[in-house]
Amino acid sequence: MRVKVGCCGFAVRGGMKAYFGRFKLVEVQRTFYKLPRLQTAHKWRSQAPSDFEFSVKAWQAITHPPTSPTWRKAGLSVPEEKKDRYGLLRPTEENFEAWEQTARICETLGARVCVIQCPPSFRFTPENVENARAFFSSVDRHGLLLAWEPRADWREHLDVVGELCEELDLIYTTDVLRHGALITGPVFYTRLHGLAKREFDYRYRYTDEDLARLADIVMGLEERGVGEAYVLFNNIYMAEDALRFITLLRGRAPDVLSA
């Protein structure tokens, strides 16, 4: 089994160049708020080492409605009559075009995985189940693996989530230290957001015990059919915590870590 470890963003003092010197994987966050120009993505790819891997967080236009504060943060707006055409995985022309734009950035970066994170407002309902089914079964994947991160009360319906992921060939994505591992195929992807009481506590610093438990979980994935595991840290101390985890993992199984 290969294990790839990185951060959600270029979280190293000195920017991209410094990050490339320490990691071989990053999940690009900027693409969620507002897609960069293709020329910018070309520049990132050209500056990265040939063996460096990008994964991409999908543009929020696909998942988050225009009423979301993240739209305002990004300075995005749409005409009033089109506000119900974006987000929530609705199978609309607007969402499909937003996906195509996202996929072009993925292709330019040579990304293998695109992360599609739904907002808490995308709750487990019959309508949203059908929206997810219609959207994911209709888009051209352009060779990408899709890592789907539904939140809110979807975790209370993992039987349905698992069936959807198997039916639609999706990687179920969550914080494995909080919610455990639901295996839906040979590729595993987890995003780690901290372990304090709140669901997302970016100020949390992982303890040695936390990282040891994470290593136990990751090393146990192979016997469950996983051949490749992506582990992405997403907290203020993500670079430090990710490097500590890499050191721990190499000490236990030096031949499994590829990034």
C-alpha positions as CSV (number, residue, x, y, z in Angstrom):
1,M,0.0,0.0,0.0
2,R,1.2,3.5,-0.8
3,V,0.6,6.3,1.7
4,K,0.7,10.0,0.6
5,V,0.8,12.7,3.1
6,G,0.4,16.5,2.6
7,C,-1.4,19.7,3.6
8,C,-4.5,21.5,2.5
9,G,-2.6,24.5,1.2
10,F,1.0,25.5,0.8
11,A,1.5,25.8,4.6
12,V,5.2,26.2,4.8
13,R,7.1,29.5,5.4
14,G,8.6,30.5,2.2
15,G,5.6,29.5,0.0
16,M,5.4,27.0,-2.8
17,K,9.1,26.6,-3.4
18,A,9.7,25.8,0.3
19,Y,6.7,23.5,0.3
20,F,8.0,21.5,-2.7
21,G,11.2,20.9,-0.7
22,R,9.3,19.2,2.1
23,F,6.3,17.4,0.6
24,K,5.3,15.7,-2.5
25,L,1.5,16.3,-2.2
26,V,-0.8,19.3,-1.7
27,E,-4.5,19.8,-1.8
28,V,-5.1,23.1,-3.5
29,Q,-7.6,25.2,-1.5
30,R,-7.6,28.4,-3.6
31,T,-9.6,26.6,-6.3
32,F,-12.6,26.3,-3.9
33,Y,-13.1,30.0,-3.5
34,K,-12.3,31.2,-7.0
35,L,-10.7,29.3,-9.9
36,P,-7.3,30.6,-11.0
37,R,-6.5,31.4,-14.6
38,L,-5.2,28.5,-16.6
39,Q,-1.9,30.4,-17.0
40,T,-1.6,30.4,-13.2
41,A,-2.2,26.7,-13.0
42,H,0.4,26.1,-15.7
43,K,2.9,28.2,-13.7
44,W,2.3,26.1,-10.6
45,R,2.7,22.9,-12.4
46,S,5.9,24.1,-14.2
47,Q,7.4,25.2,-10.9
48,A,6.7,21.9,-9.1
49,P,9.0,18.9,-9.3
50,S,8.0,16.3,-11.8
51,D,7.0,13.8,-9.1
52,F,5.0,16.3,-7.1
53,E,1.2,15.6,-6.9
54,F,-1.6,18.2,-6.8
55,S,-5.1,17.3,-5.6
56,V,-7.8,20.0,-6.1
57,K,-10.7,21.1,-4.0
58,A,-13.6,21.7,-6.4
59,W,-15.0,25.2,-7.1
60,Q,-17.7,26.1,-4.6
61,A,-20.1,27.0,-7.4
62,I,-20.8,23.2,-7.7
63,T,-21.5,22.6,-4.0
64,H,-22.3,25.8,-2.2
65,P,-25.3,28.0,-3.0
66,P,-24.7,31.7,-3.8
67,T,-26.2,32.6,-0.4
68,S,-23.1,31.0,1.2
69,P,-20.7,33.4,3.0
70,T,-17.9,31.7,1.1
71,W,-19.3,33.3,-2.1
72,R,-19.1,36.7,-0.5
73,K,-15.6,36.0,0.7
74,A,-14.5,35.2,-2.8
75,G,-16.3,38.3,-4.3
76,L,-18.5,36.1,-6.5
77,S,-22.1,37.0,-7.5
78,V,-24.7,35.8,-10.0
79,P,-27.9,37.3,-11.3
80,E,-30.8,36.9,-8.9
81,E,-32.7,34.7,-11.4
82,K,-29.8,32.2,-11.5
83,K,-29.2,31.8,-7.8
84,D,-31.1,28.6,-7.6
85,R,-29.0,27.1,-10.5
86,Y,-25.7,26.9,-8.6
87,G,-24.5,24.7,-5.8
88,L,-25.9,21.7,-3.9
89,L,-24.9,19.3,-6.7
90,R,-27.9,20.3,-8.7
91,P,-27.8,18.8,-12.2
92,T,-28.0,22.1,-13.9
93,E,-26.1,23.5,-16.9
94,E,-24.5,26.1,-14.6
95,N,-23.2,23.4,-12.3
96,F,-22.0,21.2,-15.1
97,E,-20.1,24.2,-16.6
98,A,-18.6,25.0,-13.2
99,W,-17.4,21.4,-13.1
100,E,-15.9,21.6,-16.5
101,Q,-14.0,24.7,-15.5
102,T,-12.8,22.9,-12.4
103,A,-11.7,19.9,-14.4
104,R,-9.7,22.0,-16.7
105,I,-7.7,23.3,-13.8
106,C,-7.2,19.7,-12.5
107,E,-6.0,18.7,-16.0
108,T,-3.6,21.6,-16.1
109,L,-2.1,20.7,-12.7
110,G,-2.0,17.0,-13.6
111,A,-4.2,16.3,-10.6
112,R,-5.4,12.8,-10.0
113,V,-8.0,13.5,-7.3
114,C,-10.7,16.2,-7.1
115,V,-12.2,16.8,-3.7
116,I,-15.9,17.8,-3.7
117,Q,-16.9,19.1,-0.3
118,C,-20.6,19.8,0.3
119,P,-21.7,22.4,2.9
120,P,-23.6,21.5,6.1
121,S,-26.7,22.9,4.5
122,F,-26.6,20.0,2.0
123,R,-28.4,17.7,4.4
124,F,-29.4,14.1,3.9
125,T,-32.8,14.4,2.1
126,P,-34.4,12.4,-0.8
127,E,-33.9,15.5,-3.1
128,N,-30.2,15.8,-2.3
129,V,-29.6,12.1,-2.7
130,E,-31.1,12.3,-6.2
131,N,-29.1,15.5,-6.9
132,A,-25.9,13.7,-6.0
133,R,-26.8,10.7,-8.1
134,A,-27.8,12.8,-11.1
135,F,-24.8,15.1,-10.9
136,F,-22.1,12.4,-10.4
137,S,-23.6,10.1,-13.0
138,S,-23.7,12.9,-15.6
139,V,-20.4,14.7,-15.4
140,D,-17.4,13.8,-17.6
141,R,-14.7,12.9,-15.1
142,H,-11.8,13.5,-17.5
143,G,-9.9,10.6,-15.9
144,L,-10.2,12.1,-12.4
145,L,-10.9,10.3,-9.1
146,L,-13.7,12.1,-7.2
147,A,-13.4,12.3,-3.4
148,W,-16.8,13.3,-2.1
149,E,-17.1,14.8,1.4
150,P,-20.7,15.1,2.5
151,R,-21.2,16.5,5.9
152,A,-24.0,17.3,8.3
153,D,-26.3,14.3,8.9
154,W,-25.0,12.2,6.0
155,R,-22.8,10.4,8.6
156,E,-25.9,9.0,10.2
157,H,-26.8,7.3,6.9
158,L,-23.5,5.6,6.0
159,D,-25.4,2.6,4.5
160,V,-26.8,4.9,1.8
161,V,-23.6,6.9,1.5
162,G,-21.7,3.6,0.9
163,E,-24.2,2.5,-1.7
164,L,-24.0,5.8,-3.5
165,C,-20.2,5.8,-3.5
166,E,-20.1,2.2,-4.9
167,E,-22.8,3.0,-7.5
168,L,-21.2,6.2,-8.6
169,D,-17.5,5.3,-8.2
170,L,-16.8,7.9,-5.5
171,I,-14.2,8.0,-2.7
172,Y,-16.0,8.7,0.6
173,T,-14.0,11.4,2.3
174,T,-14.2,12.4,6.0
175,D,-11.9,13.1,9.0
176,V,-11.0,9.5,9.8
177,L,-9.9,10.3,13.4
178,R,-13.3,11.7,14.1
179,H,-15.6,9.5,12.1
180,G,-13.8,6.3,11.3
181,A,-13.1,4.8,7.8
182,L,-15.8,3.9,5.3
183,I,-14.0,2.0,2.5
184,T,-15.6,2.4,-0.9
185,G,-12.8,1.3,-3.1
186,P,-9.0,0.8,-3.5
187,V,-8.2,4.5,-2.9
188,F,-8.7,6.2,0.5
189,Y,-8.8,9.9,1.1
190,T,-9.0,11.6,4.5
191,R,-9.0,15.3,5.5
192,L,-8.0,16.1,9.1
193,H,-9.5,19.2,10.8
194,G,-8.6,18.9,14.5
195,L,-10.0,17.0,17.4
196,A,-11.4,19.5,19.8
197,K,-15.2,19.7,20.5
198,R,-16.0,21.6,17.4
199,E,-16.2,19.8,14.1
200,F,-13.5,22.0,12.6
201,D,-10.9,23.2,15.1
202,Y,-8.0,24.5,13.0
203,R,-6.1,25.6,16.1
204,Y,-5.8,22.0,17.3
205,R,-2.3,20.6,17.4
206,Y,-2.2,16.8,17.1
207,T,-0.5,14.9,19.9
208,D,1.9,12.0,19.6
209,E,-1.0,9.8,20.7
210,D,-3.3,11.2,18.0
211,L,-0.7,10.5,15.3
212,A,0.0,7.0,16.6
213,R,-3.7,6.2,16.4
214,L,-3.8,7.7,12.9
215,A,-0.9,5.5,11.9
216,D,-2.7,2.4,13.3
217,I,-5.8,3.3,11.2
218,V,-3.8,3.9,8.0
219,M,-1.7,0.8,8.3
220,G,-4.9,-1.2,8.8
221,L,-6.4,-0.1,5.5
222,E,-4.4,-2.5,3.4
223,E,-6.2,-5.5,4.8
224,R,-9.5,-3.8,4.0
225,G,-8.6,-3.6,0.3
226,V,-7.0,-0.2,0.1
227,G,-3.9,0.1,-2.2
228,E,-3.4,3.9,-1.9
229,A,-4.2,6.2,1.0
230,Y,-4.1,10.0,0.9
231,V,-3.8,11.8,4.3
232,L,-4.3,15.6,4.2
233,F,-3.8,17.8,7.3
234,N,-6.0,20.9,7.5
235,N,-5.1,22.9,10.7
236,I,-2.9,25.8,11.6
237,Y,0.0,23.4,12.5
238,M,-0.6,21.2,9.4
239,A,2.9,21.3,8.0
240,E,4.5,20.5,11.4
241,D,1.9,17.8,12.2
242,A,2.2,16.2,8.7
243,L,6.0,16.0,8.9
244,R,5.7,14.4,12.3
245,F,3.3,11.9,10.9
246,I,5.6,11.1,8.0
247,T,8.5,10.5,10.4
248,L,6.3,8.2,12.5
249,L,5.0,6.3,9.5
250,R,8.5,5.8,8.0
251,G,9.7,4.5,11.4
252,R,7.0,1.8,11.3
253,A,6.8,1.0,7.6
254,P,9.5,2.8,5.5
255,D,8.5,1.2,2.3
256,V,4.8,2.2,2.2
257,L,5.2,6.0,2.1
258,S,5.5,7.5,-1.4
259,A,4.8,11.2,-0.7
